[in-house]
Amino acid sequence: MNLKNKIIFTLLLFVLVFQFKTYSQSPKDMLMYQIENKQFKKTNNNTYTISGEIDIKINVAGVNISNISYKSEEILNTSKGIVFQKFVENSDSYFTIQLINE
């Protein structure tokens, strides 16, 4: 996690505590997201790939403090659900989430 993301994460934690003690702003008003250009593709008999773009806006007391955009790729298995997710920022930084079978 780079310094920018650590600062944003720390601010978000602070904001969540501060918001719930001071304001009556609901969590849905603090974090807004929009998913665009979703594409579904069948890759084999029981696997699908979904790609798209996600824009996340973080607001505090009605003021926008951060915007994050990701290109996403998700792999769905009809019997297991989501087995892989990859989120890539404009700077080519990315993180992945993967289901590991035991």
C-alpha positions in Angstrom: 0.0 0.0 0.0 1.5 3.3 -1.1 1.6 6.4 1.1 -1.3 8.1 -0.6 -3.6 5.1 0.0 -2.4 4.8 3.7 -3.3 8.5 4.2 -6.7 8.1 2.6 -7.4 4.9 4.6 -6.4 6.7 7.9 -8.6 9.7 7.0 -11.5 7.4 6.2 -11.2 5.7 9.6 -11.1 9.0 11.3 -14.0 10.3 9.3 -16.1 7.3 10.1 -15.7 7.8 13.8 -16.1 11.5 13.6 -19.1 11.3 11.3 -21.1 9.0 13.5 -20.4 11.0 16.7 -21.0 14.4 15.2 -23.3 14.2 12.2 -26.3 12.2 11.3 -25.0 11.7 7.7 -25.7 8.1 6.7 -22.9 5.9 5.4 -24.5 5.7 2.0 -24.1 9.5 1.6 -20.4 9.2 2.5 -19.4 6.6 -0.1 -20.9 6.7 -3.6 -19.9 4.4 -6.5 -20.9 4.0 -10.1 -20.2 1.0 -12.4 -20.0 1.6 -16.1 -19.2 -0.3 -19.3 -20.0 -3.7 -17.8 -19.3 -6.5 -20.2 -20.1 -10.2 -19.7 -18.2 -13.0 -21.5 -18.6 -16.7 -21.2 -15.1 -18.2 -21.1 -16.1 -21.9 -20.8 -19.0 -24.2 -19.6 -19.2 -22.9 -16.1 -17.0 -19.7 -16.0 -17.9 -16.1 -16.9 -15.7 -13.0 -17.0 -17.2 -9.6 -16.2 -15.2 -6.4 -16.9 -16.1 -2.8 -16.2 -15.1 0.5 -14.7 -15.8 1.6 -11.2 -15.7 5.2 -9.9 -15.8 5.7 -6.1 -16.4 9.1 -4.5 -15.8 9.7 -0.8 -17.7 12.6 0.8 -17.4 14.1 4.3 -20.2 16.5 5.4 -21.1 16.9 1.8 -17.6 17.7 0.6 -15.8 15.4 -1.8 -12.5 14.4 -0.3 -11.4 11.6 -2.7 -12.2 10.0 -6.0 -10.8 6.6 -7.1 -11.3 5.0 -10.4 -10.7 1.3 -11.2 -11.0 -0.9 -14.2 -12.2 -4.2 -12.9 -12.2 -7.8 -14.0 -14.1 -10.6 -12.2 -14.2 -14.3 -12.9 -17.4 -16.1 -11.8 -17.8 -19.8 -11.5 -21.4 -21.0 -11.6 -20.9 -23.4 -8.7 -18.4 -21.4 -6.5 -19.4 -17.7 -7.2 -16.7 -15.1 -7.6 -13.3 -16.8 -7.7 -11.1 -13.9 -8.9 -11.2 -10.1 -8.9 -8.7 -7.6 -10.2 -8.9 -3.8 -9.8 -6.5 -1.6 -11.7 -6.1 2.2 -11.1 -5.2 4.7 -13.8 -1.6 4.6 -12.6 -1.5 0.8 -13.3 -1.4 0.1 -9.5 -3.7 -2.9 -8.8 -4.9 -5.3 -6.2 -6.4 -8.8 -6.6 -8.8 -10.9 -4.6 -8.7 -14.7 -5.3 -10.7 -17.6 -3.8 -8.3 -20.3 -2.7 -9.8 -23.8 -2.5 -8.7 -26.1 0.4 
